[in-house]
Amino acid sequence: MNVFLARQPILNKFNKLFGYELLFRDSEKNIYQNEDGDKATIEVIKNSFVNIGIDKVVGGKKAFINFTENILKSDIFMVLPPEVVIIEILEDIEPTDKIIELCKGLKK
């Protein structure tokens, strides 16, 4: 079974590695082919934590994972370790009152 995942380094203001943005890939081509965003997020989580292992993926650094609106509204974040995962909210998510409340809850 082939497992694909891309990671983009995120540096701090001193150019030191802070973490990685984890990105969905479904082949050796290093591109996102506009798949279903919910499926992409679930695959990134599954591949990072189950198939590869988050320690191998980020090596003790932070893992930034894009969340769609549906995934944000789900409770999947409950199984993700907050000391490792930083939730990225996709730019196409409308900041409704519900979304803002969800974000406040996640921050706690």
N, C-alpha and C positions, 0 to 999 in steps of 0.2 A: 504494500500500500504506500503510495506516495503522499506526502504531506507537504503543503506549501504554505509559506508565511513570509511576509517581508517585514523588515524592521528598519525604521529610519531613526538615526541617532538624534537625540535632543540634548543640546549643550546648555550649560548655565552661562552667566555673564562673564565667567572667567575661562570660557572655552573648555570646560571640563564636562565629561559625560554625565548627564543627570538621569537619562532614561532613554527609552525607545518608544516611538509610536509603532504599534503593531498593526500591520495592514494585511487585508485579505488578498490572497493569490490562489489561483486554482490550476496553475501550470508553471512550467519553467520560464514562461514569458513573464517578465517583471512588470505586469500591467494589471490594473483593475478593469474588468470588462463590463462594468455597469450592471452587475448582478443585483439581485434582491439585497438591499442593505441590511435587512433583519438577518437573512441567512448569512451574509458576510460577517456580521458581528458575532453570531453564534459560532461560526467556523473558526474565527480568530480565537475566541475563548476556548473552544474545544481543542484546537491544535496547540495552543500555548500551554494550557494546563493539563490536558489529558494525553495527547499524542506525543508531545515533545517534552514538556515539563517547563514550568515558568522559570525555574532557576537557570536552565540551559538557554532559554530564550533571552532573558534580561540580565543574567549574572549578578543578581543582587541590586540592580537598579530599578527604577520605576517603569511600569508598563502603562502606556497611554493607549486606551482602546476607544475607538469611535462608537458612540451609541446612537442608534436611530431613535425616533420618537417612540415607536412601539417598544423597543428594548428598554428605553428609559422608563416607560410606564410599567414595565414588568418588574418582578422582584429578583431578577437574575443577579443583580448587584449584591444580594445577600450572601451569595456563595463565593464572591470574589474578595480576596484579602485587601482591605483598605490600605494596609501598609505597603502594598505593592502596586495596586491598580489605581490609575487616575482616569476617571471617566471624561472623555471628550464628547462634547455635545455638537453634533453636526450643524453646520451653518444654515442648513435649510429648515431647521426646527423653529417653528414660530414660538416666540416667548410668551405664551399664554399664561394666565394666572395659575393654571394647573401645572404647567412646566416649571414655573418659578417656584411654586411650593415644593415640587419634587426635588428641585435643585437644593432648596434650603434643607430639606430632609436628608439628602445625600451628604451635604456638608457636615451635618451633625454626626 
